Every structure is written in structure tokens, then in C-alpha cells.
């Protein structure tokens, strides 16, 4: 099964892992789990079994500035990821105009 996790925090660098870290790390032992990475925290990088997709072009510490400046890049990242999550390998364009055959990890 392929799973897309949209974390409410920096999945890799947040100093305190939340419950979903433990749940999805366990799921990743048997499934393909993808997560976008937002560079908001400055903690030490945590090892992960998940497939991480970079979703930050401008790593800014202040959350409001971070998400405002990176919104177009994050939109493009989500678009690429969503277009590749069609069941049974079929690809479709779920966010309007664009090439649905883009590779999922391109960034």
C-alpha cells in the first residue's frame, strides 16, 4: 500500500517526535510511506524509513514567513506527489494543468 503523510510539523528535524512518527515508521516496515519535508525546525536530523520529498525552497525559521514564501513550491510538491498516488498505477492530474507523468521525487 502507498501512503501519503502530511505532517503538521517538520518530520525530520522536530526535537520531539509525535505519535504519528511512531505509527508511520512502523507502517513503513510493510508499506511505501511518503512525507513532504518542511524545514521549520532546526533540530538534529532523525533517521526515517519514510520516503521524504523536499517541500522547502527557502528555509526560514519564522513559520508564517516559511509557509508564505514556500507556498508555491509546496503546492508543486503536493501536485507531483498526488498525481502519482492513483490506485493501481494509473496516473492522473488532480490539481489542474500539468504533466501527470512527472517523477514523484523530482523537486
N, C-alpha and C positions, 0 to 999 in steps of 0.2 A: 504494500500500500504506500502511496505517496502522500505525505502530509505537509501542509504549509503552516508554520507557526509564525504569527505576527506578535512578537513580544512587546510588552509595554515598557521595556527598559533595554538598556544595552546588554544584549545576551552574552557577549564575550568578556566585557570589562567591568560589569557592575560588581561592586565589592561584596554584596550579599546576594547569593543566588535565591530565587524564589521557588515556590513549589513546582512551577511549570518547568524549571530547569531539570529537576529530578525526574519528573514524569516523562518529558520528551527525550532525555538522554536514555531512559530505559526503553522507550518506544523505538529509538534509533538503532537499537540492537537488532531489531527484526524488520524495520521499515525504513523507507527513504524519507527523512525529515529535513525540510528546508526552512531556513530562517533568514530574514534580512538583518543586516548588522548596522545599527545606528551608533556612531561614535559619540556618545554623550558622556559616558563615564570615563575616568582616567585610571581605573584600577588595573591590576595585573591581568594579563590575558589568561583566560580559563580554557583548558582543553575541552574539546567537544566532539561528539560523534555526528552532530548535525552537519548538513551541507550549508555553509554560510555564504550568503550573497551580499556583497558590499552595497550599502544603500546610503553612503555618505560621500559627498564630493568635497564639502567644506567642513572639517571637524572643528566646530565652535563649541565652547564649553557651556554657554548660556542656552538652555533648552529652547526658549522661544525663538532666538536667532538661529539656532541649529536647524530646527524644523522649518522655519520660514525660508532660509537660504537653500536648504536641501530639498524642498518640496518637489520641484520639477524632476530632479534626479531620482528621488524616491518613487515618484509616480512612474517613471520609465522602468525602474527596477521591478516594481509590482506588476506592471504591464507585461514585461518579459516573463516573469515567474508565472503569472496567471495564464498566459497564453500557452504555457507548456504543461498545465495541470489538467488537461482534458482527459477524461476517463478513456481507457483502452488505447492510449497512444495517439488519439485524434487531436489535432491542434486547431484552435480557433482564436479569433481575435476578439477578446472580451471588452477591450477598452477603446473601441473606435478604430481609426485609421492606423495602419502599421503592418509590419511583416510578422505574421504569427510564427514563422519558421526560424526566428532568431534563437540562438542558443540560450539556454536558461542562465548560464553563468556569465554571459557577456556583460560587461559593465563599462 
